[in-house]
Amino acid sequence: MMDISGKTRATVLVSLVCALGLLLGPGLALADGADTGADIQVAQTLGERELTVVIRTVEPVPGPVRVDVVTHAGSPPGELALRLSSSGVQFSAAKVQLGATPGFHRGTLSVDRAGPWELAVDDGNRVATIPFVVPARVKSTAENTVYGGFVAAGVLLLAALLLALRGHGLLAVAPAAGMIAALAVAVTAALLSATVPPPPAPGSVWDPTYDNVADPYARPPQPAIDPARPPVTVLADQIGEDLRLAITDSATGQPVDDLLVHDNALVHLAVVSPSGRLWHLHPIRVAAGDYRARLIAPESGRYAVAAEVARRGGGRQLARTSLHLNQIAPSVARLEQVELSRVIEPAGTPSTLTARFGKADLQPWLGMLGHLIVVGPVRGEIADSPVWAHVHSMIPPTPGQLGRPDESVAAYGPDVPFTYSFPLPGRYLVWAQAERDYAVRTVAAVVDVPEAAR
């Protein structure tokens, strides 16, 4: 007959084997940790090239930084120099050869730490600088508790097994009980970790510093938008073939250097000529508060300028200005011959405009299926129109698709719908835009919006 100590030893062994199965078996599906960042896509009007610079997710750190430069139809071949620097010190560099065929061209650089970095894109004449943040992979308190609990349970399991096999059944009860407690803590933390929100990506809300990049959980929670953050002031002038934007803080007058990449650009710039031609440009950052884009004025007169930006801690802002340009060289606007159907409701009521591009081969542009620029009501000079709007047509969700697709995917459309409520009655100029074959197609139209019934 088995004695008491033998029964105890057997019970402990069975319990420990069950616990071992928990530790070594399939286990629990743990919640993901803090967001380590995603691909950064930034549209850049660099000289005569309209580019999309894609900074791929950096992991591990230290590690490689893969940069894809997407060229579009009409971009000349050539060489770009890429340089990565931190705190003004260059760390790595690479060359990218751009072919005559539009598409993706890759360069590989490297970083040695998490934190704020700056990517320079140099075509030999102009240098675009793109600030971005390489986040550290940081585990939350719940994740640390999960891993700590399982490690402690494993150590206590070994101790209990050793004592039980040596005949010390009663002594093995203590570490076995501790192991069960550690497992309970780990399992509870794993279940609760799914409810713990990840911290915002470093640099997406407040100024990126070493502290909040290295440990975003350590900083106190802050509101996403600071209502006291002053808006920007935008002034425009012409330097040679470049349209220059001076972006300053309206309170201090100092250059603004805290713009965020939003909808795949630092600045979305809409320029409309006196006769109604649109340029949708993405100025490059030359220095703090100094953004430039090449613009060959085809006519003389007063041009309307609207810059859409997102300021860190200040939300999205639309700043408008105008400037007089003299004709540099005549040019012909390239407009797509596409049907634009419209159901225009009275002012203040949602209207629907749909551009039909014929085939389901559209690519995402600036993270969207399509863009609609609205200006009006036009009663005199276009620059004096009271309403400016930038409307999006979203990419339809695709099962199994993680994140937003880049321009390598050409499977959307053919219809690109937009919904917009024209706030005032009158005549509006609208431009619908979508991308096909790495070329942005623009459809222009005039829309008459009736007055709402009284």
Secondary structure by P-SEA (a helix, b strand, c coil): cccaaaaaaaaaaaaaaaaaaaaaccccccccccccccbbbbbbbccccbbbbbbcccccccbbbbbbbbbcccbbbbbbbbbbbccccccccbbbbbcccbbbbbbbbbbccccbbbbbbbcccbbbbbbbbbccccccaaaaaaaaaaaaaaaaaaaaaaaaaacccccaaaaaaaaaaaaaaaaaaaaaccccccccccccccccccccccccccccccccccccbbbbbbbbbbcccccccccccccccccccccccccccccbbbbbcccccccbbbbbbccccbbbbbbbcccccbbbbbbbbccccccbbbbbbbbbbcccbbbbbbbbbbbbbbbcccccbbbbbbbbcccccccccccccbbbbbbcccccccccccccccccccccccccccccccccccccccbbbbbbbcccccbbbbbbbbbcccbbbbbbbbbbbbcccc
